[in-house]
């Protein structure tokens, strides 16, 4: 960044003007220039007044209809009342002063027929909506001379993200103050000259002038496209560098055994009680081919809930075991790690009992390592991992401990990788003699453009088919305030239980007095792994009814006549591991066929007899999490029923989420919709930390073609100059955009 762009606004604009801008996070010239307009006003197009909401801070474009000054009889002083209109509806502007003369300048400017931007908080007086003491700027009036006024009156008007203390036109004037004197030497351009020429793009300075001082709609659109492509290009170059670095590492090739050679994978395939889907076979071949290469595999395996990712991952692990190596499966919670270990042992049968009486001659062992293991069990697991007796080691963060050693770690499988940071993932990879192969699994469907942006250094495999025999899931929204619907909900749960099936009841809290996710910590509050991404941030302070809690709901169900005689179990993250295992075992066996739980059951828990899920406060969850929860039912031959209990008012974003979920089981469609409803935020994670987004303009769903174009250009640049020695401006932009936290998020891939 040049010295001019790094200059503090307090120096450039003066402390008085810079103070309010600092409250918007704008400290330097560069910060201000990157504070792009959120929309543009057309001097000939007025704001629809009918859409204004009481209490809303607005900026409207309107035409002055009339303005009068009169004395106030009741309390002295004077009042100016102006009326502005959009041609159909009217809005009142009210100004008070101690004497009429103080209001004459407003009266002189607010002449009928003039148009302008008016900003303030919408209130109401005697049934009429109004702005009290609004800030305003008039088109063609607030200019230095007539010629400038004519030019300004014909241009699109940039409207910035603003605040009550800093209206949009003050930001615009500040931008002009710092932008107008800049030269090309002052503005570093991270896009290489050859890329700009190939794509027909303006320089960065020209693009900034286009978005901040546009001559026409086409002008600012051209500038925004250039800046969006820059954001995509910088990110894609960073990803291309990571791909290049990985491609230069060495790994041990894990060749599959020849048919008939008695490999554990061959025996496993022969014993499978079902036929692999076409997708499982295709993805399995991709992975097998990459494991056989002397370069570390870096692959993302995504798929619908229940699409059979575990089988694909297990077959990859067995190929590594056949080649003399070991595989580690890293899971985010103890419940999920224990579930994975049970599932793998069940699927392998005698093949998971290598060296034991009755075990297969060529079998291996599956070890489980979690933080809550007793001393004896922990020692046994550590010995099996270090000695190579366990070809597969499943665990939580406990796998990352210094005491955990592997004989020959050849493959790391990370489940639900977004729960892990780069240090954790790399700590496990470092336990291999050379770089182990990496397989990342996620059950959260990721739209193609998001995968290209966030997981751009991984090859992506997608499973879209569900195994045969799945009967599907139906979802319905249940209004929380409708007693008849609620009564019928518990009738349905009882019918399923009487038919030998199971029901989950999911609540967002454990205790009735817990703080919601993101709130203050209280005794008995959910563990972090349960409340991560639990509530939609914008609605976490909703004034609606209190969130339902596991212990409260369990007590309620035990006294519900419809469930008389039905055992109700409880599962949440604060239970000791042994009690969690007992709760899951009682649920799976049918001893306690109704399980009231937090979102600890969100991922991976597999009980084929579970056919019903009731989700309380469903409107307070995100789409992806609801989809994950719903994936816990309908995993056997019986159809699933998901009942989403909601307090959301029709027409709200919360209602849109639950209605969308009820309308489709297509996870990729839901993931795309989720992005659109959230306005995407920052795919690099900065929004979650409360800092400004690194992606100011790029929209990974809408800008798919642009991202693909940037990826092609980035790959070519890195292929010719991996360390960007000839492109220092680009290297500087990557360092600035990908700060430590964003780099960590990027490296989680």
Buried (B, 14 or more C-beta within 10 A) or exposed (E): BBEBBEBBBBEBBEEEBBBBBBEBEBBBBBBBBBBBBEEBBEBEEBBEBEEBEEEEEBBBBBBBBEBEBEEEEEEEBBBBBBBBBBEEBBBBBBBBBEEBEBBBEBBEBBEEEBBBBBBBBBBEEEEEBBBBEBBBBBBBBBBEEEEEBEEBBEBBBBBBEBBEEBBBBBBBEBBEBBBEEBEEEBBBBBBBEEBBEEBEBBBBBBBBBBBBBBEEEEBBBBBBBBBBBBBBBBBBBBBBBBBBEBEEEEBBBBEBBEEEEEBBBBBBEEEEEEEBBEBBEEBBEBBBEBBBBEBBBBBBBBBBBBBBBBBBBBBBBBBBBBBEBBBBBBBBBBBBBBBBBBBBBEBBBBBBBBEEEEBBEBBBBBBBBBBBBEEEBBEBBBEBBBEBBBBBBBBBBBBBBEEBEBBBBBBBBBBBBBBBBBEBBEBBBEBBEBBBBBBBBBBBBBBBBBBBBBBBBBBBBBBBBBBEEBEEBEBBBBBBEEEEBBEBBBEBBBEBBEEEBBBBBBBBBBBBEBBBBEEEEEEBBBBEBBBBBBBBBEBBEBEBEEBBBBBBBBBBBBEBEBBEEBBBBBBBBBBEBEEBBBBBEBBBEBEBBBBBBBBBBBBBBBBBBBBBBBBBBBBBBBBBBBBBBBBBBBBBEBEBBBBBBBBBEEEEEBBBBBBBBBEEBBBBBBBBBBBEBBEBBBBBBBBBEEBBBBBBBBBBBBBBEBBBBBBEBBBBBBEEBBEBEEBEBBBBBBEBBBEEBBBBBBBBB
